[in-house]
Structures are given as C-alpha cells and as structure tokens.
Amino acid sequence: MTEEYTETHHTVPFLEGKSSIGRLGIDIHATAGKGDVGFCNTWTLEISCVQPVRVYKGMPIGQLIYFHVSGDIKNYYHLKSNAKYIQRTDKPVESMMWKNAF
C-alpha cells in the first residue's frame, strides 16, 4: 500500500508506475490504475514482478496523475452509500467484491 494518503475532490487520479521501476520488471497495478472522484485514502497496490527484485519501504515506485473534471460532480466516491474502500487503514485492503450486488 502507499504511504501517502490522497484525496480527490475535483479530479480523477490515475496511478502509474515510474519508468525506472518498469525497467526492473515491476508492475504496480494490473487492473486498478484509475481512482474515483472523492476517493480519500491510501492506495492498495497490485505489485507483480517478472524476476526476483527487492522493493524497500519508502522506495518511490509510482506516481499519481490527476485529471480535472469539468462540470458538476454528482456522485463522489466517499459519499456513496455502497462505497467499500473508505475505511482508513494502515494495512493493504483485500478485495471486497463480495459486497457487490449481481
């Protein structure tokens, strides 16, 4: 998980790995590279490596890019009644897909 806590109120965050980390064969996300407007928390990373490599606490491995949203925002993530990932934690958060209605 990231050390940094982020809040996005009028932007959509995109998580990208740093190029120097990619050159080591480390990917920091496979599917969850975009956040929601209103997401206020740390990010749980999906780290995968193509070869053995060491990752150290505090090592800069990713970057967030913020895209400004124009117009009215009607559905902030942290205000949704079914938002699953709003509990602030100091540990990575497992999938809560089981809470989805199918």
ZAZA-851953 format. One record per residue (C-alpha): residue in one letter; y negated, z negated, x negated. Coordinates in pm, whole numbers, padded with zeros to 5 digits, always signed. Each point is the difference from the previous one (the first is absolute). Last residue first. Layout:
<recs>
aYZX...
</recs>
This chain:
<recs>
f+00907+00904+02502a-00220-00311-00011n-00075-00101-00358k+00079-00358-00110w+00305+00115-00198m-00240+00199-00218m-00104-00327-00159s+00072+00115-00353e-00011-00272-00263v-00326-00147-00125p-00058-00059-00371k-00105-00359-00076d-00338-00175-00009t-00053+00041+00372r-00271+00078+00253q+00152+00060+00345i-00145+00330+00122y+00303+00225-00048k+00150+00036+00347a-00294+00118+00212n+00127+00004+00362s-00309-00155+00163k-00223+00230-00203l-00313-00168-00139h+00101+00012-00367y+00079+00371+00028y-00335+00102+00148n+00039+00220+00308k-00324+00133+00142i-00182+00126-00307d-00309+00192+00104g-00104+00305-00197s+00040+00078-00367v+00273-00161-00206h-00070-00032-00372f+00290+00077-00233y+00093-00271-00250i+00209+00063-00311l+00208-00291-00121q+00140-00008-00350g+00332-00079-00153i+00186-00130-00303p-00239-00241-00166m+00227-00259-00169g-00084-00349+00130k+00361-00111-00006y+00194+00229-00231v+00209+00305+00081r+00270+00085-00252v+00179+00334+00005p+00358+00116+00053q-00001+00361+00123v-00090+00182+00322c-00185-00304+00133s-00069-00112+00354i-00271-00233+00128e-00048-00020+00376l-00314-00218-00005t-00099-00271+00248w-00377+00016+00032t-00220-00310+00033n-00177-00064+00327c-00266+00121+00242f+00097+00325+00174g-00287+00084+00237v+00018+00375-00043d+00363+00058-00085g+00161+00061-00336k+00143+00311-00158g+00252+00026-00282a+00291-00146+00192t+00278+00253-00053a+00117+00002-00361h-00240-00239-00164i-00057-00138-00349d+00181+00273-00193i+00084-00072-00363g+00129+00270-00235l-00206-00102-00303r-00228+00300+00056g-00054-00127+00355i-00134-00326-00144s-00256+00189-00212s-00096+00201+00309k-00091-00311+00197g+00191-00032+00324e-00177+00076+00325l-00074-00212+00306f-00214+00162+00268p-00238-00224+00197v-00158+00113+00328t-00359-00122+00027h-00228-00177+00247h+00150-00349-00002t+00235-00003-00295e+00077-00334-00160t+00182-00052-00328y+00176-00288-00172e+00077+00075-00361e+00305-00134-00180t+00200+00289+00139m+00356-00042+00110
</recs>
